Amino acid sequence: MSGELATPKFRRGVRLRFDEARQAWVLLAPEKMFTPQGTAIEVLKRVDGVRNLAAIIDDLATTFQAPRDVIAADVAEMLRDLSAKGVVSL
Amino acid sequence: MTRPVAALEPPVALIAELTHRCPLSCAYCSNPLELERSSAELATADWLRVIEEAAALGVLHLHFTGGEPLARRDLSRLVRRAAELQLYTNLITSAVQLDDRAMAELAEAGIDHIQISFQDAVADLADASGGLKGGHVRKLAAAARVVAAEVPLTLNFVVHKGNIERLEAMLVLGEQLGAGRIEVAHVQYYGWALRNRAGLLPSREQLDAATATVAAARRRLAGRVTIDYVLPDYHATRPKACMGGWGRRALNISPSGKALPCHAAQTLPGFDFPSVRDSSLADIWAKSEAFARFRGTDWAPEPCRSCEHLEADLGGCRCQAFALTGDAGRTDPACALAPDHDIIARAIAEAETGAALVPRRIGGRRASV
């Protein structure tokens, strides 16, 4: 991991999609399913393998008009958790 | 759009058992003893309709399994339709037929994930277990094809007393082949596996050694390879919440189109399981008596009814309760609190003496494709 210069991306076999039947975002992985809520959805929608962490945090801070350091801490914690679950690589 | 009735969540997974045909004849197979013949199988158009209905109903994961799904020539067509509908497609295969052409077709169709079964870490022993000479080498080549096609790969090892001593070598094999995930599954005792239980069930000591091996490998491979470990409920004190609950998370469609809450449910007497030939998946899920019968916990007998663990394990597995006690409505004997728990102790004792294995077969001979 190299701080905010790291570019998070979904590990192979992991997909984020909107499910019409449940009216919810779902994160699909081999034999696993997660239903992210709230801000997690906004973060995951920005994980495209192109934008680095800094760009994702900037975008969220602007979109939600929230203090950048608060967003940065939340995003880092969430991505660490998803990395431990094998969903995202940093 | 068809939606289930209020308060009933849509199924998360559809398990499509495309065929019971299989080039292997593993004695631990959990397919039913009465295997369905190819002449009874659903046609391509039926499966395409089932896939469309599944997507509309809210299914997210579609597991193609069998038997050997690659025995169906229309597999990649079905995968393509599922991928178009954004279903997450998983192929559960022995992979001995996964040649260059099959792999290219599947990748092009949009397969999301492939799980290959291995019978052992040593070729001769694996071939003896699967009943197909040269099978193991073909699987190794197939695994390399999956990785080369950049499709995520899981290696699945079903462990039992005939191969459990080589678990470490199996995990190393999985790592070497480039699997992102390794599934170590103790045999589940249904169908052929139940018939062969005395020759398969490991001792408590063997199980504990295997569990320690998995724990060590998880530490070694952390962040690189995920290891999922399915414990044998015969050595547990609480039963498993089978399928995440009867009619709660998954629908299983048999090769001939029978809709079941799980693949082993076909063995239960006194059920009229609906067929996808006559009913829509939405009606089956929401209205079928067979799916409603053991849904939730209202059906539960004592000692489950007043037990603090009921919400966690849902009384265990209905098919195992039937297979071991003759009554699908009893507490799963795998539970240490079950009145029939002594059946489990007897099975463990019986397995200490062992027994010759009977290979899985359709109509009295080793299966061929």
Interface residues (C-beta under 8 A of the other chain):
Chain A: R11 R12 G13 R15 R17 D19 E20 A21 R22 V26 L28 P30 E31 M33 S83 G86
Chain B: M1 R3 P10 V12 A56 L57 G58 L60 H61 Q86 Y88 N90 D112 H113 Q115 E150 V151 P152 T154 G180 R181 E183 G223 T226 D228
